[in-house]
């Protein structure tokens, strides 16, 4: 809380109210447009109605809005997890999945996203702009819990006293615990709520810096006007000077006569605790210290009393507001609604419908006319009563009035207006829808009509994603890093949890949303189905499982996709036995083939040995033939006789030499 003196406080309040007055000019201009758009949306009379004539107003704007709403909200609420956190650096890769779980838990589970998105899209479509206020809700309560607490053991204390008196051995302390664990009930403060918030604000209660053009980052202030009561202010615990507030007594209105409540009744609380009070909350930059440097502050006042003045408590130091236009206008924060595009079409159809009704209302339908003299009094009365009657003249003597026939060109104009409305908004109606005739009669124009509707719808979805949901989640992530518990636990699946520390939330993370329209998902699913058919049943089952799971995801069936990915087919006993028998048959065939291969190897060795034997036999025969030839030659030439003679001569010479040697060795010399 910033403390300032009374003079500074008065000057501050005067300057802030001057900003408030300056921003009213832009606010009043926009309020006039919104009033006209909502009047046409609700099909209120245009003011040119004539008594006695039709006052019907065609509801084309509302019908187009209702048809469009379901397609716009579906991408944001159809799946349990639409947020994808992508790390910017490698250091953030580990914490990115945890941040993804945190944001999905806060936005998709703890936050009422369907009601929030429904209200936001309704305001965005009807008023052309939606303003979201972000914040942080914290609530705690005192609860009693049981805790384990250590207390001194009385037996241990008595044992020590006995030992100190010398009456026991100190070893007895070994079997006694010095302390005991007991259960005690204590009162603790436990957080009940500790999470980010987002709410849709009324456009007429938001006053923005008129100099920021279309850049919210350059906005110097945002003033939020809202209605509350004294009980809520006191329970918040952040306001001061509440005793100085003058609350109107009795059943009078609020303290601000310019504030218009949504309650159309005249009910008012009479007691002080519940009587409504209009509060102005200033979020912006202001030179609070007089040093010519504007600082982000928040200042809340009621009438002329400041009840809160402090520095901006949020980590980004920016006003906690998001401003999202439906159809953006350059250099303006606010956008245009569908009513701006469909206003002329609704007026034309209103004029045609009124002409239809007036034409039929002013016709003489059901009236009966009779030519004078055609019927006597008796038959005339029967004719007027609807009974059978007699007449003497022609059938043309009788006249029965009918509705006037409407020209067919009028219906062609109506068809043209319907096609024009669908071409502008990209919304196809339930009966016929946008067709190629709106843009031409060729096949290209038909395809263009279908593509234009999908493209228009996808563009609106991206606008909501980029300008509403993603900035909201980035603010939430910044708030988490500052206000979240030191350590929290979040469920991923029924049996898987992730632990997240507050210090980890400072990681640099890109937030991406897994959003798409139903038409885009259907087209992708059909393409994957064609790929699945091309792959065929004989392909790897794991590849087919991936394709089938992706198709289920595109059709918004995450549970089925998970079951497909986790599915493992149980083996059929008969098929398993057949597979085993086939395996055994293959093994037997392989063994038989290997045995035959071994026999062939043995046969080759035997044949190789036989070849060697035959070769040896042939060689032996050749040798014997050579020997026979050689013997014949020796015998024919007398070589054998010569060799025998030589051997005999050599033997004789050997014998002589031996005898001679013996004689020489004898001691008695002998003479021959």
C-alpha positions as CSV (number, residue, x, y, z in Angstrom):
1,X,0.0,0.0,0.0
2,X,1.4,3.4,-1.0
3,X,1.1,6.1,1.6
4,X,0.6,9.7,0.4
5,X,-0.6,12.9,2.1
6,X,-4.1,14.3,1.6
7,X,-3.0,17.0,-0.9
8,X,-1.2,14.5,-3.1
9,X,-4.2,12.1,-2.8
10,X,-6.6,14.8,-3.9
11,X,-4.4,15.7,-6.8
12,X,-4.0,12.1,-7.8
13,X,-7.8,11.4,-7.6
14,X,-8.4,14.6,-9.7
15,X,-6.0,13.5,-12.4
16,X,-7.4,9.9,-12.5
17,X,-10.9,11.2,-12.8
18,X,-9.7,13.5,-15.7
19,X,-8.4,10.4,-17.5
20,X,-11.7,8.8,-16.8
21,X,-13.6,11.7,-18.3
22,X,-11.4,11.8,-21.4
23,X,-11.9,8.1,-22.1
24,X,-15.7,8.5,-21.9
25,X,-15.7,10.2,-25.4
26,X,-14.3,7.0,-27.0
27,X,-16.6,4.9,-24.8
28,X,-19.7,6.8,-25.8
29,X,-19.0,6.5,-29.5
30,X,-18.5,2.8,-29.2
31,X,-21.6,2.4,-26.9
32,X,-23.7,3.9,-29.7
33,X,-22.5,1.3,-32.2
34,X,-22.9,-1.6,-29.7
35,X,-26.5,-0.4,-28.9
36,X,-27.3,-0.4,-32.7
37,X,-25.7,-3.9,-33.2
38,X,-27.5,-5.4,-30.2
39,X,-30.8,-3.9,-31.3
40,X,-30.5,-5.5,-34.7
41,X,-29.2,-8.7,-33.2
42,X,-32.3,-8.9,-31.0
43,X,-34.6,-7.9,-33.9
44,X,-35.9,-4.8,-32.2
45,X,-38.3,-2.6,-34.2
46,X,-36.5,-0.1,-36.5
47,X,-38.9,2.8,-35.7
48,X,-40.5,3.1,-39.1
49,X,-43.4,0.8,-38.3
50,X,-47.0,1.8,-39.3
51,X,-50.1,1.0,-37.2
52,X,-52.2,-1.7,-38.9
53,X,-49.3,-3.0,-40.9
54,X,-46.7,-5.7,-40.2
55,X,-44.0,-5.0,-37.6
56,X,-42.0,-8.2,-38.1
57,X,-38.2,-8.0,-38.1
58,X,-36.1,-10.7,-39.7
59,X,-33.6,-12.3,-37.3
60,X,-30.9,-13.0,-39.9
61,X,-28.1,-11.6,-37.7
62,X,-29.0,-13.8,-34.7
63,X,-29.5,-16.9,-36.8
64,X,-26.1,-16.5,-38.4
65,X,-24.6,-16.0,-35.0
66,X,-26.2,-19.1,-33.5
67,X,-25.1,-21.2,-36.5
68,X,-21.6,-19.9,-36.2
69,X,-21.2,-20.3,-32.5
70,X,-21.0,-24.1,-32.3
71,X,-18.3,-24.2,-34.9
72,X,-16.2,-21.5,-33.2
73,X,-16.3,-23.0,-29.7
74,X,-15.8,-26.6,-30.6
75,X,-12.0,-26.4,-31.1
76,X,-11.5,-25.0,-27.6
77,X,-13.6,-27.4,-25.6
78,X,-13.7,-30.7,-27.5
79,X,-10.5,-32.2,-26.1
80,X,-9.2,-32.4,-22.6
81,X,-5.7,-31.1,-23.5
82,X,-5.5,-28.4,-26.2
83,X,-2.3,-26.7,-25.0
84,X,1.2,-27.5,-26.2
85,X,4.3,-26.0,-24.6
86,X,7.3,-25.9,-26.8
87,X,10.8,-25.0,-25.3
88,X,12.7,-22.2,-26.9
89,X,16.1,-23.4,-25.7
90,X,17.6,-26.8,-24.9
91,X,17.7,-25.8,-21.2
92,X,13.9,-25.4,-21.1
93,X,13.2,-28.8,-22.8
94,X,13.0,-30.6,-19.5
95,X,10.5,-28.3,-17.8
96,X,8.3,-27.7,-20.9
97,X,6.2,-30.9,-20.5
98,X,5.6,-30.0,-16.8
99,X,4.4,-26.5,-17.8
100,X,2.2,-28.1,-20.4
101,X,0.6,-30.2,-17.7
102,X,0.1,-27.2,-15.5
103,X,-1.6,-25.0,-18.1
104,X,-3.8,-27.9,-19.3
105,X,-4.8,-28.6,-15.7
106,X,-5.6,-24.9,-15.0
107,X,-7.4,-24.1,-18.2
108,X,-9.1,-27.4,-19.1
109,X,-9.8,-28.9,-15.6
110,X,-9.8,-26.3,-12.8
111,X,-11.3,-23.6,-15.0
112,X,-14.9,-23.6,-16.4
113,X,-13.7,-23.1,-20.0
114,X,-17.0,-23.9,-21.7
115,X,-18.9,-21.2,-19.9
116,X,-16.1,-18.8,-20.2
117,X,-15.6,-19.4,-23.9
118,X,-19.4,-19.4,-24.5
119,X,-19.8,-16.0,-22.9
120,X,-16.7,-14.5,-24.5
121,X,-17.7,-15.6,-28.0
122,X,-21.3,-14.4,-27.5
123,X,-20.0,-10.9,-26.5
124,X,-17.4,-10.9,-29.2
125,X,-19.9,-11.7,-31.9
126,X,-22.7,-9.4,-30.7
127,X,-20.6,-6.4,-29.6
128,X,-17.6,-6.7,-31.9
129,X,-15.1,-6.7,-28.9
130,X,-14.6,-8.7,-25.8
131,X,-12.6,-7.6,-22.8
132,X,-11.1,-10.2,-20.5
133,X,-9.9,-9.4,-17.0
134,X,-7.2,-11.7,-15.6
135,X,-6.3,-12.2,-11.9
136,X,-5.3,-14.5,-9.2
137,X,-7.7,-16.0,-6.6
138,X,-6.4,-17.1,-3.2
139,X,-8.4,-18.4,-0.3
140,X,-7.4,-20.3,2.8
141,X,-9.0,-21.8,5.8
142,X,-8.0,-23.2,9.2
143,X,-8.3,-27.0,9.5
144,X,-7.4,-29.5,12.2
145,X,-4.9,-32.2,11.2
146,X,-3.1,-35.0,13.0
147,X,0.7,-34.8,13.2
148,X,3.4,-37.0,14.7
149,X,5.2,-35.2,17.5
150,X,8.1,-36.4,19.7
151,X,7.7,-36.1,23.5
152,X,10.1,-37.1,26.3
153,X,9.8,-40.7,27.5
154,X,8.9,-40.7,31.2
155,X,10.6,-44.1,31.7
156,X,13.8,-42.8,30.2
157,X,13.8,-39.8,32.6
158,X,13.2,-42.0,35.7
159,X,16.1,-44.3,34.6
160,X,18.4,-41.3,34.4
161,X,17.4,-40.2,37.9
162,X,18.1,-43.7,39.2
163,X,21.5,-43.8,37.5
164,X,22.4,-40.4,38.9
165,X,21.7,-41.7,42.4
166,X,24.1,-44.6,41.8
167,X,21.3,-47.2,42.3
168,X,21.5,-48.7,38.7
169,X,23.9,-49.6,36.0
170,X,24.0,-47.0,33.1
171,X,23.7,-49.9,30.6
172,X,20.0,-50.1,31.3
173,X,19.5,-47.0,29.1
174,X,20.3,-49.0,26.0
175,X,16.8,-50.7,26.0
176,X,14.8,-47.5,26.6
177,X,13.9,-44.9,23.9
178,X,14.6,-41.3,25.0
179,X,11.5,-40.0,23.1
180,X,8.1,-41.3,22.1
181,X,6.1,-40.6,18.9
182,X,2.5,-39.5,19.6
183,X,-0.4,-38.3,17.5
184,X,-1.5,-34.7,18.2
185,X,-4.2,-32.5,16.6
186,X,-3.0,-29.1,15.4
187,X,-4.7,-26.2,13.6
188,X,-3.2,-25.3,10.3
189,X,-3.9,-22.7,7.6
190,X,-4.5,-24.6,4.4
191,X,-5.0,-22.9,0.9
192,X,-8.4,-23.7,-0.5
193,X,-8.0,-21.7,-3.8
194,X,-4.8,-20.7,-5.3
195,X,-5.1,-20.4,-9.1
196,X,-5.4,-17.8,-11.9
197,X,-8.7,-16.5,-13.0
198,X,-10.3,-14.9,-16.0
199,X,-13.7,-13.2,-16.4
200,X,-15.6,-11.5,-19.2
201,X,-16.2,-7.8,-18.6
202,X,-19.1,-5.7,-19.8
203,X,-17.8,-3.4,-22.6
204,X,-19.7,-0.4,-21.2
205,X,-17.6,-0.7,-17.9
206,X,-14.2,-0.6,-19.6
207,X,-12.5,2.8,-20.3
208,X,-9.3,2.7,-22.2
209,X,-6.6,5.3,-23.0
210,X,-7.8,6.8,-26.3
211,X,-4.2,7.6,-27.5
212,X,-3.0,4.0,-27.7
213,X,-4.7,3.3,-31.1
214,X,-4.6,-0.4,-31.7
215,X,-1.5,-1.3,-29.5
216,X,-2.4,-2.5,-26.0
217,X,1.2,-2.3,-25.0
218,X,1.1,1.4,-25.5
219,X,-2.0,1.8,-23.4
220,X,-1.3,4.1,-20.4
221,X,-4.4,3.2,-18.4
222,X,-7.5,1.0,-18.2
223,X,-10.3,2.0,-15.9
224,X,-12.7,-0.8,-14.9
225,X,-16.1,0.1,-13.4
226,X,-17.9,-2.5,-11.5
227,X,-20.6,-3.0,-8.9
228,X,-20.0,-4.6,-5.5
229,X,-21.1,-4.3,-1.8
230,X,-19.5,-3.5,1.5
231,X,-19.3,-7.1,2.6
232,X,-17.2,-8.1,-0.4
233,X,-14.9,-5.1,0.1
234,X,-14.3,-5.9,3.8
235,X,-13.7,-9.6,3.2
236,X,-11.1,-8.9,0.5
237,X,-8.8,-7.4,3.1
238,X,-7.0,-5.1,0.7
239,X,-9.1,-1.9,1.0
240,X,-8.8,1.0,3.4
241,X,-11.0,4.0,4.3
242,X,-14.1,1.9,4.0
243,X,-15.6,3.8,7.0
244,X,-15.5,7.0,5.0
245,X,-17.7,5.8,2.2
246,X,-21.2,7.2,2.2
247,X,-23.7,4.6,1.2
248,X,-27.2,5.7,0.0
249,X,-29.9,4.8,2.4
250,X,-33.2,3.2,1.8
251,X,-34.2,1.8,-1.6
252,X,-32.5,4.4,-3.7
253,X,-30.1,3.4,-6.6
254,X,-26.4,3.1,-6.6
255,X,-23.9,5.9,-5.8
256,X,-23.2,6.4,-9.6
257,X,-26.2,7.6,-11.7
258,X,-24.4,6.8,-14.9
259,X,-24.0,3.2,-14.2
260,X,-26.6,1.0,-15.9
261,X,-27.1,-2.4,-14.4
262,X,-28.2,-5.5,-16.3
263,X,-31.0,-6.1,-13.8
264,X,-34.1,-4.7,-15.4
265,X,-36.1,-4.9,-12.1
266,X,-36.3,-2.2,-9.6
267,X,-35.2,-4.4,-6.7
268,X,-32.6,-2.8,-4.3
269,X,-31.1,-4.0,-1.0
270,X,-32.0,-1.7,1.8
271,X,-29.3,-2.8,4.3
272,X,-25.7,-1.4,4.3
273,X,-24.0,-4.8,4.1
274,X,-25.6,-5.8,0.8
275,X,-26.4,-2.5,-0.9
276,X,-24.7,-2.2,-4.2
277,X,-21.8,0.3,-4.6
278,X,-20.1,1.3,-7.9
279,X,-16.3,1.1,-7.7
280,X,-13.8,2.5,-10.2
281,X,-10.5,0.7,-10.5
282,X,-7.6,2.4,-12.3
283,X,-4.8,0.2,-13.8
284,X,-2.0,2.2,-15.5
285,X,1.1,4.3,-15.2
286,X,1.2,7.4,-13.0
287,X,4.0,9.6,-11.6
288,X,3.2,8.9,-8.0
289,X,6.6,10.1,-6.6
290,X,6.9,13.3,-8.6
291,X,10.1,12.3,-10.3
292,X,8.7,12.6,-13.9
293,X,8.7,8.8,-14.2
294,X,5.4,7.1,-14.5
295,X,5.1,3.8,-12.5
296,X,2.5,1.1,-12.9
297,X,-0.1,1.4,-10.1
298,X,-3.6,0.3,-9.2
299,X,-5.9,2.8,-7.6
300,X,-9.5,2.1,-6.6
301,X,-11.9,4.8,-5.5
302,X,-15.6,5.1,-4.6
303,X,-17.0,8.6,-5.2
304,X,-14.2,10.8,-3.8
305,X,-12.6,8.3,-1.4
306,X,-9.5,6.2,-2.4
307,X,-9.8,2.8,-0.9
308,X,-6.7,1.2,-2.5
309,X,-3.5,2.6,-3.8
310,X,-0.5,0.3,-4.5
311,X,2.0,-0.7,-7.1
312,X,0.8,-3.1,-9.8
313,X,1.0,-6.5,-8.0
314,X,1.3,-8.6,-11.2
315,X,4.7,-9.6,-12.5
316,X,4.3,-8.2,-16.0
317,X,3.4,-4.8,-14.6
318,X,0.7,-4.4,-17.2
319,X,-3.1,-3.9,-16.8
320,X,-4.7,-7.3,-16.3
321,X,-6.9,-6.9,-19.3
322,X,-7.1,-8.5,-22.8
323,X,-9.0,-6.7,-25.5
324,X,-10.0,-8.9,-28.5
325,X,-11.7,-7.5,-31.6
326,X,-14.0,-9.7,-33.8
327,X,-13.3,-8.0,-37.0
328,X,-10.3,-5.7,-36.4
329,X,-10.2,-2.1,-37.6
330,X,-6.8,-0.6,-38.3
331,X,-5.5,1.7,-35.6
332,X,-8.4,1.0,-33.3
333,X,-8.6,-1.4,-30.3
334,X,-12.2,-2.2,-30.8
335,X,-13.6,-4.2,-33.7
336,X,-16.9,-4.7,-35.6
337,X,-19.5,-7.3,-35.1
338,X,-21.3,-9.5,-37.6
339,X,-24.2,-7.1,-37.4
340,X,-22.2,-4.5,-39.3
341,X,-21.9,-6.9,-42.3
342,X,-25.5,-8.3,-42.1
343,X,-27.4,-5.1,-41.3
344,X,-28.4,-4.2,-44.8
345,X,-29.4,-7.8,-45.6
346,X,-31.6,-8.0,-42.5
347,X,-33.3,-4.7,-43.5
348,X,-34.0,-5.9,-47.0
349,X,-35.4,-9.3,-45.8
350,X,-37.5,-7.5,-43.2
351,X,-39.0,-5.3,-45.8
352,X,-39.8,-8.3,-48.0
353,X,-41.4,-10.2,-45.1
354,X,-43.5,-7.3,-44.1
355,X,-44.7,-7.0,-47.7
356,X,-45.6,-10.7,-47.7
357,X,-47.6,-10.3,-44.5
358,X,-49.3,-7.1,-45.5
359,X,-50.2,-8.5,-48.9
360,X,-51.9,-11.5,-47.3
361,X,-53.5,-9.5,-44.5
362,X,-55.1,-7.0,-46.8
363,X,-56.4,-9.7,-49.2
364,X,-60.0,-10.8,-49.3
365,X,-59.1,-14.4,-48.5
366,X,-62.2,-16.5,-47.5
367,X,-64.8,-13.9,-48.6
368,X,-67.7,-15.1,-50.7
369,X,-69.5,-13.2,-53.4
370,X,-72.8,-13.9,-55.3
371,X,-74.1,-12.3,-58.4
372,X,-77.4,-10.7,-57.8
373,X,-80.3,-12.8,-58.9
374,X,-78.3,-16.0,-59.0
375,X,-80.0,-17.5,-55.9
376,X,-83.3,-17.3,-54.2
377,X,-83.3,-16.4,-50.6
378,X,-83.6,-20.0,-49.4
379,X,-80.6,-21.3,-51.5
380,X,-78.7,-18.2,-50.7
381,X,-78.9,-18.9,-47.0
382,X,-77.8,-22.6,-47.6
383,X,-74.9,-21.3,-49.7
384,X,-73.7,-19.0,-46.9
385,X,-74.1,-21.7,-44.3
386,X,-71.9,-24.1,-46.4
387,X,-74.8,-26.4,-47.3
388,X,-75.8,-27.8,-50.7
389,X,-77.9,-25.4,-52.8
390,X,-79.5,-25.0,-56.2
391,X,-78.8,-22.3,-58.7
392,X,-79.9,-21.5,-62.3
393,X,-77.1,-19.6,-63.8
394,X,-73.3,-20.1,-64.3
395,X,-70.5,-21.0,-61.9
396,X,-68.9,-17.7,-62.7
397,X,-71.7,-16.1,-60.8
398,X,-70.0,-17.1,-57.6
399,X,-66.8,-15.6,-56.2
400,X,-64.5,-16.9,-53.4
401,X,-61.6,-14.7,-52.3
402,X,-58.0,-16.0,-51.9
403,X,-54.6,-14.7,-51.0
404,X,-53.0,-12.6,-53.7
405,X,-50.3,-14.6,-55.7
406,X,-46.8,-13.4,-54.9
407,X,-44.4,-12.8,-57.8
408,X,-41.6,-15.4,-58.1
409,X,-39.0,-12.7,-58.5
410,X,-39.4,-11.9,-54.8
411,X,-38.3,-15.4,-53.8
412,X,-35.3,-15.0,-56.1
413,X,-34.4,-11.9,-54.2
414,X,-34.7,-13.8,-50.9
415,X,-32.5,-16.6,-52.1
416,X,-29.9,-14.0,-53.3
417,X,-30.0,-12.3,-49.8
418,X,-29.5,-15.7,-48.1
419,X,-26.6,-16.6,-50.3
420,X,-25.1,-13.1,-49.7
421,X,-25.3,-13.5,-46.0
422,X,-23.7,-16.9,-46.0
423,X,-21.0,-15.7,-48.4
424,X,-20.2,-12.8,-46.0
425,X,-20.1,-14.8,-42.8
426,X,-18.9,-18.1,-44.1
427,X,-21.8,-19.9,-42.3
428,X,-23.8,-22.5,-44.0
429,X,-27.4,-22.8,-42.9
430,X,-28.9,-26.1,-41.8
431,X,-31.3,-26.6,-44.7
432,X,-29.4,-25.8,-47.9
433,X,-26.3,-23.9,-47.0
434,X,-24.0,-21.9,-49.2
435,X,-23.8,-23.2,-52.7
436,X,-21.9,-22.4,-55.9
437,X,-24.7,-20.2,-57.3
438,X,-23.8,-17.6,-54.8
439,X,-20.4,-17.2,-56.4
440,X,-21.1,-18.7,-59.9
441,X,-22.3,-21.8,-61.5
442,X,-19.0,-23.5,-62.3
443,X,-17.2,-26.4,-60.4
444,X,-14.5,-23.9,-59.4
445,X,-17.0,-21.6,-57.9
446,X,-18.7,-24.4,-56.0
447,X,-15.3,-25.5,-54.6
448,X,-14.6,-21.8,-53.8
449,X,-17.8,-21.5,-51.9
450,X,-17.0,-24.5,-49.7
451,X,-13.4,-23.3,-49.2
452,X,-14.5,-19.8,-48.4
453,X,-16.8,-21.0,-45.6
454,X,-14.1,-23.1,-44.1
455,X,-11.4,-20.4,-44.5
456,X,-13.6,-17.7,-42.9
457,X,-14.5,-20.0,-40.0
458,X,-10.8,-21.0,-39.5
459,X,-9.8,-17.3,-39.6
460,X,-12.2,-16.5,-36.8
461,X,-10.9,-19.4,-34.8
462,X,-7.3,-18.3,-35.2
463,X,-8.2,-14.8,-34.2
464,X,-9.7,-16.1,-30.9
465,X,-6.6,-18.4,-30.4
466,X,-4.0,-15.7,-31.1
467,X,-5.6,-12.7,-29.5
468,X,-7.5,-14.3,-26.6
469,X,-6.5,-17.8,-25.5
470,X,-2.7,-17.6,-26.0
471,X,-2.2,-14.1,-24.3
472,X,-4.4,-15.4,-21.5
473,X,-2.3,-18.4,-21.0
474,X,0.9,-16.4,-21.1
475,X,-0.4,-14.1,-18.4
476,X,-1.4,-17.1,-16.3
477,X,2.1,-18.6,-16.7
478,X,3.6,-15.3,-15.5
479,X,1.2,-15.3,-12.5
480,X,2.0,-18.9,-11.7
481,X,5.7,-18.1,-11.5
482,X,4.9,-15.5,-8.8
483,X,1.9,-16.7,-6.9
484,X,1.9,-20.5,-7.2
485,X,2.8,-22.7,-4.3
486,X,6.4,-23.6,-3.8
487,X,5.8,-27.1,-4.9
488,X,2.7,-28.5,-6.5
489,X,1.5,-31.8,-7.8
490,X,-0.6,-32.3,-10.9
491,X,-2.2,-35.4,-12.4
492,X,-1.2,-36.4,-15.9
493,X,-3.3,-39.6,-16.0
494,X,-5.1,-41.7,-13.4
495,X,-1.8,-43.1,-12.0
496,X,0.8,-40.6,-13.3
497,X,1.7,-37.3,-11.5
498,X,4.2,-34.6,-12.1
499,X,5.8,-32.4,-9.5
500,X,6.4,-28.8,-10.4
501,X,8.4,-26.2,-8.5
502,X,7.6,-22.5,-8.7
503,X,11.2,-21.6,-9.7
504,X,10.9,-23.7,-12.8
505,X,8.1,-21.5,-14.2
506,X,10.6,-18.8,-15.4
507,X,11.5,-21.0,-18.4
508,X,11.3,-19.5,-21.8
509,X,8.3,-21.3,-23.3
510,X,6.3,-20.9,-26.5
511,X,2.6,-21.7,-26.0
512,X,0.9,-23.5,-28.9
513,X,-2.7,-24.6,-29.1
514,X,-3.8,-27.8,-30.8
515,X,-6.9,-26.3,-32.4
516,X,-8.6,-26.8,-35.7
517,X,-12.1,-26.8,-37.1
518,X,-14.2,-29.9,-37.6
519,X,-13.9,-29.5,-41.4
520,X,-10.1,-29.5,-41.3
521,X,-10.0,-32.5,-39.0
522,X,-12.5,-34.4,-41.1
523,X,-10.4,-33.7,-44.3
524,X,-7.2,-34.9,-42.6
525,X,-8.9,-38.0,-41.2
526,X,-10.2,-38.9,-44.7
527,X,-6.7,-38.5,-46.1
528,X,-5.2,-40.7,-43.4
529,X,-8.0,-43.3,-44.0
530,X,-7.0,-43.3,-47.7
531,X,-3.4,-43.9,-46.6
532,X,-4.6,-46.7,-44.3
533,X,-6.4,-48.4,-47.2
534,X,-3.3,-48.0,-49.4
535,X,-1.1,-49.6,-46.8
536,X,-3.5,-52.6,-46.5
537,X,-3.8,-55.3,-43.8
538,X,-0.5,-57.0,-44.7
539,X,1.6,-54.0,-43.6
540,X,3.3,-53.7,-40.1
541,X,0.5,-53.6,-37.5
542,X,2.4,-50.9,-35.6
543,X,2.2,-48.6,-38.6
544,X,-1.6,-49.3,-38.9
545,X,-2.0,-48.6,-35.1
546,X,-0.3,-45.2,-35.5
547,X,-2.6,-44.2,-38.4
548,X,-5.8,-45.4,-36.6
549,X,-4.9,-43.6,-33.4
550,X,-4.3,-40.3,-35.4
551,X,-7.6,-40.7,-37.1
552,X,-9.3,-41.1,-33.7
553,X,-7.6,-38.0,-32.4
554,X,-8.8,-36.0,-35.4
555,X,-12.4,-37.1,-34.7
556,X,-12.1,-35.8,-31.1
557,X,-11.9,-39.3,-29.5
558,X,-8.7,-39.2,-27.4
559,X,-9.8,-42.2,-25.2
560,X,-10.2,-44.3,-28.3
561,X,-6.8,-43.1,-29.6
562,X,-5.1,-44.1,-26.3
563,X,-6.8,-47.5,-26.3
564,X,-5.6,-48.1,-29.9
565,X,-2.1,-47.2,-29.0
566,X,-2.1,-49.3,-25.8
567,X,-3.9,-52.3,-27.5
568,X,-1.9,-55.5,-27.6
569,X,-3.8,-58.4,-29.2
570,X,-4.1,-61.6,-27.1
571,X,-2.8,-64.6,-29.0
572,X,-5.4,-67.2,-30.2
573,X,-4.6,-70.7,-28.7
574,X,-5.4,-72.4,-31.9
575,X,-3.5,-69.9,-34.0
576,X,-0.6,-70.1,-31.5
577,X,-0.5,-73.9,-31.7
578,X,-0.8,-73.8,-35.5
579,X,2.1,-71.3,-35.5
580,X,4.2,-73.7,-33.3
581,X,3.4,-76.6,-35.6
582,X,4.3,-74.6,-38.6
583,X,7.6,-73.7,-36.9
584,X,8.3,-77.3,-36.1
585,X,7.5,-78.3,-39.7
586,X,9.9,-75.6,-40.9
587,X,12.6,-76.8,-38.5
588,X,12.1,-80.4,-39.7
589,X,12.3,-79.4,-43.3
590,X,15.4,-77.4,-42.6
591,X,17.0,-80.4,-40.7
592,X,16.1,-82.7,-43.6
593,X,17.6,-80.4,-46.1
594,X,20.7,-80.1,-43.9
595,X,20.9,-83.9,-43.7
596,X,20.6,-84.2,-47.4
597,X,23.3,-81.6,-47.8
598,X,25.6,-83.7,-45.4
599,X,24.9,-86.9,-47.5
600,X,25.8,-85.0,-50.6
601,X,29.1,-83.9,-49.0
602,X,29.9,-87.6,-48.0
603,X,29.1,-88.7,-51.5
604,X,31.4,-86.1,-52.9
605,X,34.2,-87.3,-50.6
606,X,33.6,-91.0,-51.6
607,X,33.6,-90.1,-55.2
608,X,36.7,-88.0,-54.7
609,X,38.5,-91.0,-53.0
610,X,37.3,-93.4,-55.8
611,X,38.8,-91.0,-58.4
612,X,42.1,-91.1,-56.5
613,X,42.0,-94.9,-56.4
614,X,41.4,-95.2,-60.1
615,X,44.1,-92.7,-60.8
616,X,46.5,-94.8,-58.6
617,X,45.5,-97.9,-60.4
618,X,46.0,-96.3,-63.8
619,X,49.4,-95.1,-62.7
620,X,50.3,-98.6,-61.5
621,X,49.3,-100.1,-64.7
622,X,51.3,-97.6,-66.6
623,X,54.3,-98.4,-64.4
624,X,53.9,-102.2,-65.0
625,X,53.7,-101.6,-68.7
626,X,56.8,-99.5,-68.6
627,X,58.6,-102.2,-66.6
628,X,57.5,-104.9,-69.0
629,X,58.7,-102.9,-72.0
630,X,62.0,-102.2,-70.2
631,X,62.5,-105.9,-69.4
632,X,61.9,-106.8,-73.0
633,X,64.4,-104.2,-74.2
634,X,67.0,-105.5,-71.7
635,X,66.4,-109.0,-72.7
636,X,66.5,-108.3,-76.4
637,X,69.8,-106.3,-76.2
638,X,71.5,-108.7,-73.7
639,X,71.8,-106.2,-71.0
640,X,70.7,-108.6,-68.3
641,X,73.4,-111.1,-69.2
642,X,76.0,-108.3,-69.2
643,X,74.8,-107.1,-65.9
644,X,74.9,-110.7,-64.5
645,X,78.4,-111.1,-65.8
646,X,79.5,-107.8,-64.3
647,X,78.0,-108.8,-61.0
648,X,79.8,-112.1,-61.1
649,X,83.1,-110.4,-61.8
650,X,82.5,-108.0,-59.0
651,X,81.7,-110.8,-56.7
652,X,84.8,-112.7,-57.7
653,X,86.9,-109.6,-57.2
654,X,85.4,-109.1,-53.8
655,X,86.2,-112.6,-52.8
656,X,89.8,-112.2,-53.9
657,X,90.2,-109.0,-52.1
658,X,88.7,-110.5,-48.9
659,X,91.0,-113.5,-49.0
660,X,93.9,-111.2,-49.6
661,X,93.0,-109.1,-46.7
662,X,92.8,-112.2,-44.5
663,X,96.3,-113.3,-45.5
664,X,97.7,-109.9,-44.8
665,X,96.2,-109.9,-41.4
666,X,97.4,-113.4,-40.5
667,X,100.6,-113.6,-38.2
668,X,102.1,-116.2,-40.3
669,X,102.9,-115.1,-43.7
670,X,101.7,-117.5,-46.3
671,X,102.8,-117.7,-49.7
672,X,100.7,-118.3,-52.5
